[in-house]
Amino acid sequence: MSTLKEILTRRLVAATIRLTVPAGAARPAPPVGPALGQYRLNLMAFCKDFNARTQKYKPETPMSVTITAFKDNTFEFTVKSPSVTWYLKKAAGIESGSSRPGHTVASTITLKHVYEIAKVKQSDPYCQYMPLESICKSVIGTANAMGIKVQKELD
């Protein structure tokens, strides 16, 4: 149960904004500018904070960011690592998955690739309490849906 003080000091949420922004490349231009500008948020503060948080990633890595805009023109944001499909495409060295998954194989990857992707995804806020085995199974399922074959070792 919330106390009266917590209720009175709680900030009202104006919107929740979800964007995909390249790592280290947030600028006040589209898509970031119009999305944040309509809620009168400080664009430069977001760009500086986002670029500082994502500097450990390679440039142009697509990062998923969720921004919570409050009524008093302040914001909070969380950055998630790139999607599993992006990692799978990079590991397999392909531009897109198979047009007919299950019938044609687009590429193959090893279990070591799957394990490395799962280790990176385990740092995400939604996966931090999941066992590594479950994340690996999810990555394998995504690979199968993309037409990427998972083998123990490459031939």
C-alpha positions as CSV (number, residue, x, y, z in Angstrom):
1,M,0.0,0.0,0.0
2,S,1.4,3.4,-0.9
3,T,1.7,6.1,1.7
4,L,0.2,9.5,1.2
5,K,3.6,11.1,0.7
6,E,4.4,8.7,-2.1
7,I,1.1,9.3,-3.8
8,L,1.6,13.1,-3.7
9,T,5.2,13.0,-4.9
10,R,4.5,10.6,-7.8
11,R,5.1,12.0,-11.2
12,L,2.3,11.7,-13.8
13,V,3.3,9.8,-16.9
14,A,2.6,11.7,-20.2
15,A,3.7,9.0,-22.6
16,T,5.8,5.9,-23.1
17,I,7.9,6.2,-26.3
18,R,9.6,3.2,-27.9
19,L,12.4,3.8,-30.5
20,T,15.2,2.0,-32.3
21,V,18.2,4.2,-32.4
22,P,21.7,3.4,-33.7
23,A,24.3,3.1,-30.8
24,G,26.2,6.3,-30.2
25,A,24.4,8.1,-33.0
26,A,21.4,9.8,-31.3
27,R,20.8,13.2,-32.8
28,P,18.0,15.7,-32.5
29,A,17.0,14.9,-36.1
30,P,14.3,12.3,-37.0
31,P,13.3,9.8,-35.6
32,V,14.4,11.0,-32.2
33,G,13.6,14.8,-32.5
34,P,9.9,14.6,-33.5
35,A,9.2,11.7,-31.1
36,L,10.6,13.6,-28.0
37,G,9.7,17.1,-29.2
38,Q,6.0,16.6,-29.1
39,Y,6.3,15.9,-25.4
40,R,8.6,19.0,-24.9
41,L,11.5,16.9,-23.6
42,N,15.1,18.1,-23.6
43,L,16.5,16.5,-26.9
44,M,20.1,17.3,-26.2
45,A,20.0,15.8,-22.7
46,F,18.6,12.6,-24.1
47,C,21.1,12.4,-27.0
48,K,24.1,13.0,-24.6
49,D,22.9,10.4,-22.1
50,F,22.0,7.8,-24.7
51,N,25.3,8.2,-26.6
52,A,27.2,7.9,-23.3
53,R,25.3,4.7,-22.3
54,T,25.8,3.1,-25.7
55,Q,29.4,4.0,-26.4
56,K,30.6,0.4,-25.6
57,Y,28.6,-0.9,-28.6
58,K,29.8,-0.7,-32.2
59,P,28.5,2.3,-34.1
60,E,25.3,1.8,-36.1
61,T,24.2,-1.1,-33.8
62,P,20.4,-0.8,-33.6
63,M,19.5,-0.3,-29.9
64,S,16.0,-0.5,-28.6
65,V,15.1,2.3,-26.1
66,T,12.0,2.9,-24.0
67,I,11.5,6.5,-22.9
68,T,9.0,7.4,-20.1
69,A,8.0,11.0,-20.5
70,F,6.5,12.7,-17.4
71,K,4.0,15.6,-17.3
72,D,6.7,17.9,-15.8
73,N,8.8,17.6,-19.0
74,T,11.3,15.2,-17.5
75,F,12.1,11.7,-18.7
76,E,13.7,8.3,-17.9
77,F,14.8,5.8,-20.4
78,T,16.0,2.2,-20.5
79,V,18.3,0.8,-23.2
80,K,18.0,-2.8,-24.3
81,S,20.6,-4.7,-26.3
82,P,20.0,-5.3,-30.0
83,S,17.4,-7.9,-31.1
84,V,18.2,-11.6,-31.4
85,T,17.4,-11.5,-35.1
86,W,20.1,-8.8,-35.6
87,Y,22.7,-10.9,-33.8
88,L,21.7,-14.0,-35.7
89,K,22.0,-12.2,-39.1
90,K,25.5,-10.9,-38.1
91,A,26.6,-14.3,-36.9
92,A,25.4,-16.1,-40.0
93,G,26.7,-13.3,-42.3
94,I,23.4,-12.7,-44.1
95,E,21.2,-9.7,-44.9
96,S,17.9,-11.3,-44.2
97,G,16.4,-14.7,-43.2
98,S,15.0,-17.3,-45.5
99,S,11.9,-16.5,-47.5
100,R,10.7,-20.1,-46.8
101,P,11.9,-21.1,-43.3
102,G,11.7,-24.9,-42.8
103,H,12.1,-25.5,-46.6
104,T,15.2,-23.6,-47.5
105,V,18.2,-22.9,-45.3
106,A,19.5,-19.4,-45.4
107,S,22.7,-20.1,-43.5
108,T,24.1,-22.2,-40.6
109,I,25.5,-21.2,-37.2
110,T,27.1,-23.2,-34.3
111,L,25.9,-23.7,-30.8
112,K,28.8,-21.5,-29.7
113,H,27.2,-18.6,-31.6
114,V,23.9,-19.3,-29.8
115,Y,25.6,-19.4,-26.4
116,E,27.4,-16.0,-27.1
117,I,24.1,-14.4,-28.2
118,A,22.3,-15.7,-25.1
119,K,25.1,-14.4,-22.8
120,V,24.6,-10.9,-24.3
121,K,20.8,-11.0,-24.1
122,Q,21.0,-12.2,-20.4
123,S,22.1,-8.6,-19.5
124,D,18.7,-7.3,-20.7
125,P,16.3,-6.2,-17.9
126,Y,13.7,-8.7,-19.0
127,C,16.1,-11.7,-19.2
128,Q,18.3,-11.1,-16.2
129,Y,16.5,-13.7,-14.1
130,M,16.1,-16.3,-16.8
131,P,18.4,-19.3,-16.9
132,L,20.9,-19.3,-19.8
133,E,19.5,-22.6,-21.1
134,S,16.1,-21.0,-21.6
135,I,17.5,-18.0,-23.4
136,C,19.5,-20.4,-25.7
137,K,16.4,-22.3,-26.5
138,S,14.6,-19.1,-27.4
139,V,17.6,-18.1,-29.7
140,I,17.5,-21.5,-31.4
141,G,13.7,-21.1,-32.0
142,T,14.3,-17.6,-33.5
143,A,17.0,-19.0,-35.7
144,N,14.7,-21.8,-36.9
145,A,12.0,-19.3,-37.7
146,M,14.5,-17.3,-39.8
147,G,15.6,-20.4,-41.7
148,I,19.0,-20.5,-40.0
149,K,20.3,-24.0,-39.2
150,V,21.9,-24.6,-35.8
151,Q,24.7,-27.2,-35.8
152,K,27.1,-28.5,-33.1
153,E,30.1,-27.6,-35.2
154,L,30.5,-26.2,-38.7
155,D,31.7,-28.6,-41.3
